[in-house]
Every structure is written in C-alpha cells, then in structure tokens.
Amino acid sequence: MEGGEVGNLKSDDAVLEDIKSKVMETVVSCLKLKDEQKQVLSGTTNLAKDFNLDSLDFVDLIMSLEEKFSIEITDEEAQGLETVDDICKYIHGKSGSE
C-alpha cells in the first residue's frame, strides 16, 4: 500500500508549513514587530523593504534562524533570503540535505 509507506512521514507541504510557522514566529520575535506589522507579515513580505531592516537587524535575524533551526547560513546565501518564503525554501532544502 502506497499510503502506508508514508504513514509516519510528513508531506512536503506539511513540513514547509511547520517551517513557515517557526520562521514567522522568529521574525516577529527577533524584529519585535508591532501588531499592525504582524498583520502584513506573509510569505511574500520583503523583510528588508517592508520592515526597513538595516544590516544589523538582518544579521540578528539570520543568527536567530540559525539557532532556531540548527543550521549555518553563509553570508552569500543570506543575501538571497529576502522574503519569508525564500527563508522557508532555503531551510527546507538544508534540512533535506543533511
């Protein structure tokens, strides 16, 4: 039975949703977002532009994500992480390759 083979494994969508939830929680906490900012936070939110992050804020966020997910993000890789969705895809790729 095909369904039985996957019984204990989460689907890719479920894994991505779990990652997204944790990423958004980390973004809110790390950037100390106000209620109105939390309401506009979504997968497509450009963190630097929409929340006016400076480079120190961004480094702090990257460090928080590294700690939360037990991964290492190089400076080069971090430059491509502009949205919550970018971060989620990156983390999903890292967790799948380890």
C-alpha positions, 0 to 999 in steps of 0.5 A: 500500500502506497499510503502506508509507506508514508504513514509516519512521514510528513508531506512536503507541504506539511513540513514547509508549513511547520517551517513557515510557522517557526520562521514567522514566529522568529521574525516577529520575535527577533524584529519585535514587530508591532501588531499592525506589522504582524498583520502584513507579515506573509510569505511574500513580505520583503523583510528588508523593504517592508520592515526597513531592516538595516544590516544589523537587524538582518544579521540578528535575524539570520543568527536567530534562524540559525539557532532556531533551526540548527543550521549555518547560513553563509553570508552569500546565501543570506543575501538571497533570503529576502522574503519569508518564503525564500527563508522557508525554501532555503531551510527546507532544502538544508534540512533535506540535505543533511 
